Amino acid sequence: MDPECIYLDYHATTPLDERVLAAMQPYFTEHFGNPASALHQYGWKAEAAVAAARRKVADLIGAHDPQEIVFTSGATESVNLALKGVALAKGRGHIITAQTEHSAVLDTCRWLERQGFAVTYLSVDEEGFISLDELERAIMPETILVSVMHANNEVGTIQDIAAIGAICRERGILYHTDATQAVGKIPFDVQACNVDLASFTAHKFYGPKGCGVLYIRKRFPRIPIEPLIHGGGHEFGYRSGTLNVPGIVGLAAALEIAIDEREKEAERLAAYRNYFWERLKELYPEATVNGPDLGRNVERRLPGNLNVSFPGIDAEILIGLLRGVAVSTVSACGSGEHRISHVLSAMGVGERRARSAIRIGIGRYTTSEEIEIALMRFRAAIEKASSRVIVSR
């Protein structure tokens, strides 16, 4: 990693762990077969690797059956398959989600609205939490699916998905969670969390890009899913296409490492995050944390997440002055569109505070030395930004 640039954008993506790369390498060259080639050893080797990865992933997230694990190209595809797949199989109905979901969920729900489905978008409080009472009030006889993410990709809010799932289970409604930011970082078990469908992707926990998972509960209830990609009936008929064997092997290896090291890593990242915030507050006393409070609600925030507003300074100007530190404003999927974060807007923080917000993501390869260097660069950037015309919108 380039020592001249400090990477603090771990919510956008993570570097591939060398241990994961080592597990993947044989499947690029030596064991390169197609898992669907059932008549020779090249196919058998590849199929065995996929089957072993499927079992491992199932065990790591508490799934009852390896066939509940469907491999996809990433979390966006998984979300689309979950939401569109259920909706199209049902034919019509009502869906509930939250205003602060990732664009993969929100854009899919808007598409479903154009197809005639009704969608309710739950509000959130100033820390990004939905109200369970509002969720219960939103449920109708026509409700077929609830989709609320586990952990928010911008402000780190961890929803009580076990309680959400319990409400849905009691009402006979399917529950999907976008677990992209949660898996490998905080405890996640599909049984304990009462989820019927869950989406996540490898590159958020130091695995390869281009490989994700959709967990689909196989029984109690059995879930009808209409496939979106046809052509061969791969992945138990849910998702056709030649499997990405190196990616699947890498996903399973990365997930195992992340879960094995999770507790110690979470403690380290939280300590760095808290220290970083304390120093930023000294540098710019008007700075404000967005999302769960780092005191009373710290356990309900991702350990490596820090989202900070610098009122009076436009975030894009500050980032432009922040040489050698990789951070972001909104989600990576929305970057480059000079707009206010829909997450912060839903939380009611106000336009001035939203336009001054920066997302800082601390991760596995962040060191204490990098934290200190980054803080020095923040100091210099804040001083330059403060000397310019103050932006007030």
Secondary structure, 3 states (H helix, E strand, C coil): CCCCCEECECCCCCCCCHHHHHHHCHHHHCCCCCCCCCCCHHHHHHHHHHHHHHHHHHHHHCCCCHHHEEEECCHHHHHHHHHHHHHHHHCCCEEEEECCCCHHHHHHHHHHHHCCCEEEEECCCCCCCCCHHHHHHHCCCCEEEEECCCECCCCCEECCHHHHHHHHHHHCCEEEEECCCCCCCCCCCCCCCCCCEEEEEHHHCCCCCCCEEEEECCCCCCCCCCCCCCCCCCHHHCCCCCCCHHHHHHHHHHHHHHHHCHHHHHHHHHHHHHHHHHHHHHHCCCCEECCCCCCCCHHHECCCEEEEECCCCCHHHHHHHCCCEECECCCCCCCCCCCCCHHHHHHCCCHHHHHCEEEEECCCCCCHHHHHHHHHHHHHHHHHHHHCCCCCC
